[in-house]
């Protein structure tokens, strides 16, 4: 019996939620070339955009990720600097938003498909074909 890829490992590796083999994205989130999402899984042929406008829901996931990051960075900035100047916080939070945007784009879509879409079920037969 082959070991199957865990859901968390598939998300970290940006793998397809159905087969956990094919890549959802082309390019690195922080590379020189722009990252792009595949329309279909290169391994199993799963269509990632289940219906037109499906990834609008990923905005809510991205918002949650952004708020968690901003709260953490804001508290860390306060703990390290103890500053009361709003410019310190505006600068650090703006930099955080700009740096984390490519990460949030990618992982909000991955979290949406892997955890929040009941229609998408993992099928281990695709991984078993590789063995």
Residue, then its C-alpha position, 0 to 999 in steps of 0.5 A: x500500500x502506497x503512502x498518500x500525500x497529506x492535505x497539509x503537504x499538498x497545500x504547502x506544495x501547491x498541489x491539486x486537491x483531487x489528485x495531490x500530484x499535479x501543480x496548481x500554480x506555475x512559477x514561484x510566488x516571489x520569483x522574477x516571473x509572475x506566478x500563474x494558476x493553471x486552468x486544469x490539473x496537468x495530472x488528472x485534468x481537474x478544472x480548478x475554477x469549479x464555476x465562473x467567479x468561483x475564486x471570488x470566495x478566495x477574497x474572504x480567505x485572503x482577508x482572514x490571512x491578511x488580518x492575522x498577519x497584520x495583527x501579528x506584525x502590529x503586536x510584534x512591532x509594539x513589543x519590539x519598539x514600544x513606539x506610539x508613533x502611527x507612522x511606525x505602524x503604518x510603515x510596517x503594516x504597509x510593507x507587510x501587506x505588500x510582501x505577503x500579497x503573493x503568498x495570500x493570493x496563492x494560499x487563499x485559493x489553495x485553502x479554499x479548494x482543499x478545505x472549504x469546497x465540499x464538492x472536491x474530494x481527494x482520489x488516491x487512485x491518481x497517486x497509486x498510478x505513479x507507484 
